[in-house]
Amino acid sequence: MAHEHVSNTKRIWTVFGILSLITIVEVFFGISKPEFMHMNNFLGMNLLNWLFIILTLVKAYYIVYAFMHMEGEKTSLRYAVILPLIFLVVYLLFILLTEGNYIFEVFKNSTIKWNF
């Protein structure tokens, strides 16, 4: 039995297009820095940074989904790979935002000066 080779050229270009589009949106917002996103804060960080984090996570998920062939796996395996990563990313963001805000407040309200 010979296996027929299936070309994935269309799928590869589709993935390339989607990832490129997300990257172009990130670069556009990074260069233009809209005031309504740059000056408004949500949970200790401005909305522009939240947009970058969300778009980066979407790109990371799509890379795992497409290039690690997760779309062909069972749902339980997909959840076993993706859910711990989502939990760890959210936990890391929580720690970074909490500790970063604490350090900022310590330096802002004390006699210790910024030396970095």
C-alpha positions in Angstrom: 0.0 0.0 0.0 1.4 3.3 -1.1 0.6 6.4 0.8 -0.4 9.4 -1.3 1.5 12.5 -0.6 -0.8 15.4 0.3 0.5 18.9 -0.4 0.0 21.3 2.5 1.1 24.3 0.5 -2.3 26.1 0.9 -2.4 25.4 4.6 1.2 26.7 5.1 0.4 29.9 3.2 -2.8 30.4 5.2 -0.9 30.0 8.5 1.8 32.4 7.2 -0.8 34.9 6.3 -2.6 34.8 9.6 0.6 35.1 11.6 1.9 37.9 9.4 -1.4 39.8 9.8 -1.2 39.6 13.6 2.4 40.7 13.5 1.6 43.6 11.2 -1.2 44.7 13.6 1.3 44.5 16.5 3.9 46.5 14.7 1.3 49.1 13.7 0.1 49.6 17.2 3.7 49.6 18.5 4.7 52.4 16.1 1.5 54.5 16.4 0.8 54.1 20.1 -2.8 55.3 20.1 -3.5 57.6 23.1 -6.7 55.9 24.2 -4.7 52.6 24.6 -1.4 54.0 25.8 -2.8 56.3 28.5 -5.6 54.0 30.0 -4.7 51.4 32.5 -6.4 48.1 33.3 -5.1 45.9 36.1 -1.9 47.8 36.6 -0.9 47.9 32.9 -1.9 50.1 30.0 -4.3 48.7 27.3 -1.6 48.7 24.6 0.5 46.2 26.6 -2.5 44.1 27.2 -3.1 44.1 23.4 0.4 42.9 22.8 0.2 40.1 25.4 -3.1 38.9 24.0 -2.0 39.0 20.3 1.3 37.2 21.3 -0.7 34.5 23.1 -2.9 34.1 20.0 0.1 33.7 17.8 1.7 31.2 20.2 -1.5 29.2 20.3 -1.8 29.2 16.5 1.8 28.1 16.1 1.3 25.2 18.5 -2.0 24.3 16.8 -0.7 24.4 13.3 3.0 23.5 13.3 2.8 21.0 16.2 -0.2 19.3 14.5 -2.4 19.7 17.5 -5.5 20.1 15.3 -5.4 16.4 14.5 -5.1 15.2 18.1 -7.8 14.2 20.5 -9.4 17.0 22.5 -8.1 15.6 25.8 -4.5 15.8 24.6 -5.0 19.3 23.3 -6.3 20.4 26.7 -3.5 18.5 28.5 -1.0 20.6 26.5 -2.7 24.0 26.3 -4.4 24.4 29.7 -1.2 24.1 31.9 0.5 26.6 29.6 -2.4 29.0 29.9 -2.4 28.6 33.7 1.4 29.2 33.9 1.2 32.3 31.7 -1.6 33.8 33.7 0.3 33.0 36.9 3.5 34.6 35.6 1.6 37.7 34.5 0.0 38.0 38.0 3.4 37.7 39.7 5.0 40.2 37.4 2.3 42.8 37.7 2.0 42.4 41.5 5.7 42.5 42.2 6.4 45.2 39.6 3.7 47.4 41.1 5.1 46.9 44.6 8.6 47.8 43.5 7.3 50.8 41.7 5.4 52.0 44.8 8.5 51.4 47.1 10.7 53.5 44.9 8.1 56.2 44.2 7.2 56.8 47.9 10.6 56.4 49.6 13.9 58.1 49.8 15.5 55.3 47.8 16.3 56.6 44.3 16.1 54.9 41.0 19.7 53.8 40.1 18.8 51.7 37.1 
